[in-house]
Amino acid sequence: MGYPDAELSILIVDDQQIARLNRQYLNRDGPTNVIAFAMQEGPFSEIAPALLGDVVISMETAHRQAQNAGLSMLDYFDQLLIHGILHLLGYDHENDKSEAHKMEQKTNQVLKSIKSKSVF
């Protein structure tokens, strides 16, 4: 994806924890599946230029959504993680609807690449 030396943190939380973050930072009520906090933008982006940011995933919401979609939890987790990473890289499907299609295509491309290199 063009960031060979980049770092990010992944936080796996429950619905209560992600709902609290969703309210505090996004002014939204309730849990969501994934939230990304980018460190490449804003006033402190130069402090650690290799740090992309944080991806927070609620396993409770992800589990429910995976079941509803008929997906394995591992496959859905991979999708959410890639989705969060793409947000860290500047993709924004919420404010630019044309980006939604680009994000979906990029997610599928990365998933395909990962699966083709998997040893499992």
N, C-alpha and C positions, 0 to 999 in steps of 0.2 A: 504493500500500500504506500510505499515510499517513505517509511519512517523506520529504518533498520535499527536505530539506536534509541528509539522512543520507549518510554515507560508509562505504565498506567496502573491504577489499582482497581481491583474488582472486589466489591463488597456484596456478600450474599446475606440478605436480611429477610425478615418476615413482613407480613402485611402491615402490622402496627408501626414498625420502624420506617418502612417506605412511605406510609401515609403521613407520618410526621415530617419527613423530608419534603414530600410533595406539597404539604401545606406551608412549611416554613420558607421554601425556596421558590416554589412555582405558584403559590396561592391557589392550589387545587385541592379539593377534598377527596379523601379516600385513597386507597392503595392503587398502584399502577404496576406494570410488569418491570419496567426499566427506566432509570433516570441517569443521565450523563451530565457530569460537571466538568466542563472543559477548562483546562489551564492554559491553553494557547491564546486566549483572548483576555482582555481586561487589563487593569492597572498593574497586576503582578505577574504577567505572562513572561517577563524576562528573567525572573528569579531562577527558574529551572526550565530552560528551553526544551529539554528532552522529555519533560513530563507532560503527557497528553491530558491527563486528568483522571477522574474517577467514574467507574461504571457501577451503578448500584442495581441489583436485581432482587426482586422479591420472589423467593422460591414458592411461596404459597400461591401467589397470583400466577406465576409461570406454570405451576403444576396444574392448576384449574384450567388455564387456557390451553395447555398441551392436551389434556384429556378431552376438552371440548372440540379441539381441532383434529383429534385422532392421531396425534404425533407422539413420539417417544419424548420423555422428559429431556434426555440428552440432546436430541436434535433441536428441540425448541429452545433449550438453554443456549446452544450454539447460535441460533438465530438472534436471540435477544442480546447476547454478548457482541456479536458483529454489529447489530443495530446500534448499540450503545457506543461502540468504537467509532462507527461512522459519524455519530453525532459529535464525538470528540474531534473528529477531523473536519468538522464544519458543515456536514450535511444537515439540512433542516427541512423536514417534510411538513412541519406544522405551519410555518410562515410562508412557505413556497411550495405549492402543490405540485409543481413540475418536478421538484426534488424528490417527491415520494416515489415516483417511478424510477428515478436514478438510484435511489437508495435500495429499492427492491432488487433492481438489476445487479448492483454492486454486492448486495448481500448474497444473492444466488451465485455470483461469480466466486466470491470468497469461500462460500460453503462447498462449492464444487471443487475448488482448489484444495481445500483442507481434506475432503473425502478422498481425492485422488492420491494424496500423499500419506494417508492414514495407514498405519501398520497393524491396526486392530481389525 
